[in-house]
Amino acid sequence: MSVNKYRRHVLVLPEDDANRQLANGFLLYPSLLDDRIQVLPEVGGWAKVLDVFRSDCVSGMRNLEHRFVVLLIDFDGEQDRLARAKECIPDDLVDRVFVLGVRTEPEALRKTYPGSYETIGRAMATDCREETGTTWGHELLRHNAGEIDRLRERVRPFLFQSVLSDG
């Protein structure tokens, strides 16, 4: 489903198919307003996510002040990956761009977390909506804590029906 670009909305740019499936699972959360979030096609690598963000998303974000973007990447065990990704985010957009991902890769998460990628993604949405850390506290996800806090503060109010703040 496409978003209404004139209302606050989130675009999710996934690195690969596993990340896309996690994002699609997030979309399965019952009180999610699906016209406010869209998962874009996967691009094939974390560096490509950054390239596509710079080439395709930056100008759109500058033209649409209601647009937020989640860059969904694998951290591949690289501790500096978040800092490297954030270097690609222009200063004027830093409050509307979030970098999230599994500390290694989604395949490792799926081996240690019960269910499919979609099940995990839906549990992530539950945590986001309920402001809990059950899923995001997993050892392969807890490094996202700062980004999750920022994300919850910025998008939770318009993304879920029961916390809706703009009609």
N, C-alpha and C positions, 0 to 999 in steps of 0.2 A: 504494500500500500504506500502511496505517496503522501508526503506531509503537506500541510497547508503552510506554504512558505511565508505567509503574512502573519502567522501566529508563532509563538515560541515553539521551537521544535529542535530535535536532536537528529543528527546524521551520524551513523556508526560506520566507520571505515575499517573493515577487518583485513588482517594480513592474509589469511588463508581460509580454507573451507572449515576447519575445526573451529576457528574463531567466529566465522559466520554462523555456524550452528549454535555456538554459545549465545550469540546475539539474538538469533531467531528464538531460542528458548526464552530469553528475556521478554520477547514480544508475546509469549504465551501467558504472561501473568494476567489474571482476570480483570483487575481494575486499571490496567494500563490503557491509556488513551492512544490507540494505534495510529491516529492521524497526527500524532506529535513526535513520532520516532520512525526512522527509516534506516534499514540496514542496506548499505550499498554493496555491490559485488566485491568479492575478495580480489586483492591485487597481486598476491604472490610474493610476499617477503616484507619484512619490517622496513627496510630501506625504501621499497616501493610505496609503502603506506605514506612515508614522509614526502616522497616525490609527488604522489598524487595529491596529498594535502596541499603542498605548495602550489602545484599547477592548477588544480581544479577547485579547491575549497576556499582558499584565502580570499580571492576576490568576491566570491559569493557571500562569505561571512561579512565582508566589509560593506556589501550592498544590502545585506539583510541582518539587521541588528538583533533579530530574534533567533538567529541560528546558532546552535551549539554543535560541536563535533567531538566525537569520541574516536580516538585512534586506538584500535584494538590490535595489539602486537604480541608476539612471543618475546620474552626477555632473554631466552636462551641461556640463562644463568649469568648473563652479563650485568654486573652491578651498575655500570655507567650508562646502560641503555636508556633509562628514563631521562637522564641529563642530556644525552645526545639527542633524544627526540624533542625535548623541550627547547633545545637550541634552534629548532626549525620553526618554532611558533613565534610569529611577530608579537612584539610587546603589546600592541593594541588589541590583540585577540587572546592573550594568555588567560583571561578570565572565562573564556568560552570554549576552550579546548582542553580535553582531558586525555591522558595517555594511560591506558589500562592493559593488563595482560597477565598471563601466567608466568611465574618466575622462570620456568624452563620452557615448556610448551604444553598446549592443551592435552595432548596425548598422555602425558604424565599425570595431569590432573584427573583425567577420566579413569586412569588405573587405580587411583587412590580415593576417588569420590564416587559414591554409588550412583548408577544411572547413566543415561546418555548425555551428550553435550547439551541437548535441549533441556533435560531435567536440571542440569547444573545451572544453565542460564536462567531458568525460571526461579530457582532457589536464589540466585543473585538478585533478581528483581524483588523477591520477597524481602531480602535483607535491605535493599534500597528503600522500598516502601515502608517497611516496619522499623527502619533505623536500627537494625540488629547486625551482628557480625558472624552469624552462624556459618555462612558459606565464605564470605570475604575474609574470615579469620583463618581459613585453611592455610597450612604452611606454604602452599604454592601461590596463594593469593594475598596474604597479609601485607606484602610489600606495597600494595596498592592503597593502603589506609589513607594517606594524605590526599590522593586523587579522589578516592571515594568520598571523603568528607567534603571536598570542594564540589564534587558532582551532586551529592545529595542536597547541599545547600542551594545550588543553582537550578537544578532541573526537577527535583522531586516535587516542588509545589505545582508544576504544570503538567507533569507526566502521568500522575495517577489520579483517578476520579475522586477518591476519598480525601485527598489533600489539595484538591484543585483550588488555585487562587486567581486564575484568570479564565473567564468564561469564553 
